[in-house]
Amino acid sequence: MIRTQSVTLPHGITLQVRVTGEMGRPVLMFLHGFPESAFVWDELMAFFAEAPNGGYRCVAPCMRGYAPSSAPTEIEAYRAKYLVQDVQALIAAMTERSSTPGQLHALVAHDWGGAIAWNVAALHPGLLQRLVILNAPHAGTFLRDLYGSPEQQAASTYMQFLVRPDAAALLEADDFRRLWGFFESGTRQASWLTEAVRDQYRTVWRGGLEGPLNYYRASPLRPPTPAENPGTCPDLPAAMLHVPQPTLVIWGMDDHALLPGLLDGLQGHVPDLRIERLAGASHWLVHERPEDISRLMLDFVRT
């Protein structure tokens, strides 16, 4: 059974966390992206809590800014260093009584959660044994393609909308009509988006959208504007790019926002890398293909 608890971190942020699985087992932590919340991991968490030949303790926070977790109003509060700080502190709190205190068995993350997870893995490698990424670009290949790939630049133009000061009001209008549109690709209907799932999303979004949008506003990783030189790619410190842990990347190949070219060259940043490409899956593969993800993850975390 999945239950919720509030965890107040030493630096004052409170995160609501979904938890299942027996205390004392190895811990899997799941980080969601935009515009989602921790509930998207429920099916995977239930599977891994009762996994064959020994389950796991599974935890999934509602990230900073997402109701009902703390939502600072300042854009600066959503810089990567503060989001990483949240995950660091939560790992310490949620692994205290595990078989490896202070360390996750695996960190699993999608979209914005993945952006944070890449940073945690590179900057604090001792906090996790393994990393699982679902459709979340590594900063090195993302920055390269934001400046060097016209296709990725075009696919990322939605980010310019999300940083607008009126974005929250526009997204809230007409029962979140624009947000529902995020889950559809062209004429493709999201069959998983039942009325019950819509209600779960509505509960989160009615708690406020400014926090989730501040992830985009605080990030330097955006397609260049016409006033910027699209051929001049900023440098990132090497320490932010090298990921030493065994890493599984599962990629929905029909993602129209994050193109498969972002996988090219990833091995140069992540030496111990396994990539699994899911044909026919979109950016929302956590909803679309939980059985495939469970199978691939189980093989990976058991090795």
ZIRA-V82949 format. One record per backbone hydrogen bond with DSSP energy under -1.0 kcal/mol. NH is the residue of the N-H (numbers start at 1). CO is the residue of the C=O. If there is no record, write none. Layout:
nh=(NH & NH)
co=(CO & CO)
//
This chain:
nh=(3 & 5 & 7 & 9 & 12 & 15 & 17 & 18 & 19 & 20 & 25 & 28 & 29 & 30 & 31 & 36 & 40 & 41 & 42 & 45 & 46 & 47 & 48 & 49 & 54 & 56 & 57 & 58 & 59 & 60 & 62 & 65 & 66 & 69 & 70 & 78 & 79 & 82 & 83 & 84 & 85 & 86 & 87 & 88 & 89 & 90 & 91 & 92 & 93 & 94 & 95 & 98 & 103 & 104 & 105 & 106 & 107 & 108 & 109 & 110 & 111 & 113 & 115 & 116 & 117 & 118 & 119 & 120 & 121 & 122 & 123 & 124 & 127 & 128 & 129 & 131 & 132 & 133 & 134 & 135 & 142 & 143 & 144 & 145 & 146 & 147 & 148 & 149 & 153 & 154 & 155 & 156 & 157 & 159 & 160 & 162 & 163 & 164 & 167 & 170 & 171 & 172 & 173 & 176 & 177 & 180 & 181 & 183 & 184 & 188 & 191 & 193 & 194 & 198 & 199 & 200 & 201 & 202 & 203 & 204 & 205 & 206 & 207 & 208 & 213 & 214 & 217 & 218 & 222 & 228 & 232 & 240 & 241 & 242 & 243 & 247 & 248 & 249 & 250 & 251 & 253 & 254 & 255 & 262 & 263 & 264 & 266 & 268 & 269 & 270 & 273 & 274 & 276 & 278 & 281 & 287 & 288 & 289 & 293 & 294 & 295 & 296 & 297 & 298 & 299 & 300 & 301 & 302 & 303)
co=(19 & 17 & 15 & 13 & 9 & 7 & 5 & 60 & 3 & 58 & 22 & 57 & 106 & 59 & 108 & 33 & 37 & 38 & 39 & 41 & 42 & 43 & 44 & 45 & 51 & 48 & 26 & 20 & 28 & 18 & 16 & 70 & 63 & 66 & 14 & 75 & 76 & 79 & 79 & 80 & 81 & 82 & 83 & 84 & 85 & 86 & 87 & 88 & 89 & 90 & 91 & 95 & 100 & 127 & 27 & 27 & 130 & 29 & 132 & 31 & 134 & 110 & 111 & 112 & 113 & 114 & 115 & 116 & 117 & 118 & 119 & 120 & 124 & 125 & 104 & 246 & 107 & 248 & 109 & 250 & 138 & 139 & 140 & 141 & 142 & 143 & 144 & 145 & 149 & 150 & 151 & 152 & 154 & 156 & 157 & 158 & 159 & 161 & 164 & 166 & 167 & 168 & 169 & 172 & 173 & 176 & 177 & 180 & 181 & 185 & 189 & 190 & 192 & 194 & 195 & 196 & 197 & 198 & 199 & 200 & 201 & 202 & 204 & 205 & 209 & 210 & 213 & 214 & 220 & 225 & 229 & 237 & 238 & 238 & 269 & 272 & 131 & 274 & 133 & 276 & 278 & 281 & 252 & 259 & 260 & 261 & 263 & 265 & 266 & 266 & 271 & 247 & 249 & 251 & 278 & 284 & 284 & 285 & 289 & 290 & 291 & 292 & 293 & 294 & 295 & 296 & 297 & 298 & 300)
//
